[in-house]
Amino acid sequence: MPFLTEPEPERGAVLPVMPGISRIVAANPGPMTYYGTNTYLIDTPDGIAVLDPGPEGHPEHVEAILRATGPNVALILVSHTHHDHVGAVPALQQATGAPTVGFRESGSDAFAADIKLADGDKIAGMTAIHTPGHASDHLCLALPARDGTAVLFSADHVMSWSTSVVSPPDGVMADYFASLRRLLERNDDAFLPGHGPLLPEPRNLVREMLTHRVMREQAIQRKLADGPAGTYVLMDTLYSQVHPRLRRAAERNVLAHLLKLESEGKVRREGEMWAAA
């Protein structure tokens, strides 16, 4: 797939993205987060909206956000409740008093948004699009065109540098497929993901992601046609070249695919093993 790379961003710096939008990249690099979580600063009619304040345990990142925004934070937006996006919310809210905004049904007992959004709701000139799959409470936010560019904040649903992990039970592969197809119906010019650089012409990558997932499912079914297998064996077969640090995540993806195929009557469980239906 045509993934993008970028030089390691300057830590604590406000990096312009396009008019009215900038980002600060948290210092939480890793195999699942690339160079770190993107915190977006968005000029809105209500003031500055901060999208995804980043992980807990990084006070320097919160300080960088506050240096950039001063007292002008109007909203704290949360794309989904994975810790690398929501962990710094309490510190930022304590410093600013700004209300939090997220999906109406939180995926975490530790976070409940002050302003709860449903699919299609509008906030500060943006439209919420519920895109479950990577997380049950995942929201993308659509921003009307600025300088001719319609932008979607795609968070972890579609990233420019990697595919997303779908880890049950909160991650559901059938939902992920449906959410990808939903984005294909849109006409956004660019995606701004939760990790990595801006993604131009995003539907090309979305199509390839869907094709990639379908091929994974076909490969799982071919392997099970040879006899029952467990998730580890299937992962070891399908992801033989994956980095050792990503093998656990790859196994979770395999399980998510199996659960989807089971719901479709294409595979069945045999204790700890899976078999062709």
Residue pairs with C-beta under 8 A, 6 or more apart in sequence:
1 163
1 205
1 208
1 209
1 212
2 204
2 205
2 208
3 160
3 161
3 162
3 205
4 160
4 161
4 196
4 197
4 199
5 161
5 197
6 35
6 161
6 196
6 197
8 29
8 35
9 15
9 25
9 35
9 36
11 25
11 27
11 60
11 64
12 24
12 60
12 61
12 63
12 64
13 24
13 64
14 22
14 23
14 24
14 41
14 64
14 68
15 22
15 23
15 24
15 25
16 22
17 23
17 40
17 192
17 198
18 146
18 147
18 149
18 151
18 198
19 146
19 147
20 42
20 43
20 146
21 40
21 41
21 42
21 43
21 143
21 146
21 151
21 192
22 40
22 41
22 68
23 38
23 39
23 40
23 41
23 192
24 38
24 39
24 41
24 61
24 64
24 65
24 68
25 35
25 36
25 37
25 38
25 39
26 36
26 37
26 38
26 39
26 54
26 55
26 58
26 61
26 84
26 88
27 36
27 58
27 60
27 61
28 36
28 37
28 54
28 55
28 58
28 84
29 35
29 36
31 243
31 245
31 246
31 249
32 84
32 165
32 246
32 249
33 84
33 195
34 159
34 161
34 162
34 195
34 196
35 195
35 196
36 54
36 195
37 52
37 54
37 55
37 84
37 85
37 194
37 195
38 52
38 192
38 193
38 194
38 195
38 196
39 50
39 51
39 52
39 53
39 54
39 61
39 65
40 50
40 51
40 52
40 153
40 192
41 48
41 49
41 50
41 51
41 65
41 68
41 69
42 48
42 49
42 50
42 51
42 77
42 124
42 126
42 143
44 74
44 75
44 124
44 125
44 126
45 124
45 125
46 74
46 75
46 124
47 72
47 73
47 74
47 75
48 69
48 72
48 73
48 74
49 73
49 74
49 75
49 76
49 77
49 124
49 126
50 65
50 69
50 73
50 75
50 76
50 77
50 92
50 98
51 77
51 78
51 79
51 141
51 153
52 77
52 78
52 79
52 85
52 86
52 155
52 194
53 61
53 62
53 65
53 76
53 85
53 86
53 87
53 88
53 89
53 91
53 92
54 61
54 62
54 84
54 85
54 87
54 88
55 61
55 83
55 84
55 85
55 87
55 88
56 83
56 87
56 88
56 91
57 87
58 87
58 88
59 91
61 88
62 88
62 91
62 92
62 95
65 73
65 92
66 92
66 95
66 96
69 96
71 96
73 92
73 96
73 98
74 98
74 124
75 98
75 99
75 100
75 101
75 115
75 123
75 124
76 89
76 92
76 93
76 96
76 98
76 99
76 100
76 101
77 100
77 101
77 102
77 123
77 141
78 85
78 86
78 89
78 100
78 101
78 102
78 111
78 113
78 139
79 85
79 102
79 138
79 139
79 140
79 141
79 153
79 155
79 156
79 194
80 86
80 102
80 103
80 107
80 134
80 135
80 137
80 138
80 139
80 155
80 156
81 102
81 106
81 107
81 108
81 110
81 111
81 135
81 137
82 135
82 156
85 155
85 156
85 194
86 108
86 110
86 111
89 100
89 111
92 98
93 100
99 114
99 115
100 111
100 113
100 114
100 115
101 113
101 114
101 115
101 117
101 123
102 111
102 113
102 115
102 116
102 117
102 137
102 139
103 113
103 116
103 117
103 118
103 128
103 130
103 137
103 138
103 139
104 113
104 116
104 117
104 118
105 136
105 137
106 112
106 113
106 137
107 135
107 136
107 137
107 170
108 137
115 123
117 123
117 128
117 139
118 128
118 130
119 128
119 129
119 130
120 127
120 128
120 129
121 127
121 128
122 128
123 141
125 143
125 144
126 141
126 142
126 143
126 153
127 141
127 142
128 139
128 140
128 141
129 139
129 140
129 141
129 142
129 152
129 182
130 138
130 139
131 138
131 139
131 140
131 157
131 179
131 182
131 183
132 138
132 172
132 175
132 176
132 179
133 157
133 164
133 166
133 171
133 172
133 173
133 175
133 176
133 177
133 178
133 179
133 180
134 156
134 157
134 164
134 165
134 166
134 171
134 176
135 156
135 170
135 171
136 170
136 171
136 172
136 175
138 155
138 156
138 157
138 179
139 155
140 152
140 153
140 154
140 155
140 157
140 183
141 152
141 153
142 150
142 151
142 152
142 153
142 186
142 188
143 150
143 151
143 152
143 153
144 150
145 151
145 189
148 189
149 189
149 190
150 187
150 188
150 189
150 190
151 188
151 189
151 190
151 191
151 192
152 183
152 186
152 188
152 190
152 191
152 192
152 202
153 191
153 192
154 183
154 191
154 192
154 193
154 194
154 199
154 202
155 193
155 194
156 164
156 193
156 194
156 195
157 164
157 176
157 179
157 180
157 183
158 164
158 180
158 183
158 191
158 193
158 199
158 202
158 205
158 206
158 209
159 193
159 194
159 195
159 196
159 199
160 191
160 193
160 196
160 197
160 198
160 199
160 205
161 193
161 195
161 196
161 197
162 195
162 196
163 209
163 212
164 176
165 171
165 249
165 252
165 253
166 172
166 173
166 176
166 252
166 253
166 256
167 249
167 252
167 253
167 255
167 256
168 252
168 255
168 256
168 259
171 252
171 256
172 256
172 259
172 260
173 213
173 253
173 256
173 257
173 259
173 260
174 260
174 263
176 213
176 256
177 210
177 213
177 260
180 206
180 209
180 210
180 213
181 210
183 202
183 203
183 206
184 203
184 206
184 207
184 210
186 203
188 202
189 200
189 201
190 198
190 199
190 200
190 201
190 202
191 198
191 199
191 202
192 198
192 199
193 199
199 205
213 257
216 238
216 253
216 257
217 257
217 260
217 261
219 237
219 238
220 234
220 238
220 254
220 257
220 258
220 261
220 267
221 261
221 266
221 267
221 276
223 229
223 234
223 237
223 238
224 234
224 267
224 274
224 275
224 276
225 276
227 275
228 270
228 273
228 274
228 275
229 237
229 273
229 274
230 272
230 273
230 274
231 251
231 254
231 255
231 258
231 274
232 251
234 254
234 258
234 274
235 247
235 250
235 251
235 253
235 254
238 250
238 254
239 246
239 247
239 250
239 254
242 250
258 267
258 274
261 267
262 268
262 269
262 274
265 277
266 276
266 277
267 274
267 275
267 276
267 277
268 274
268 275
268 276
268 277
269 275
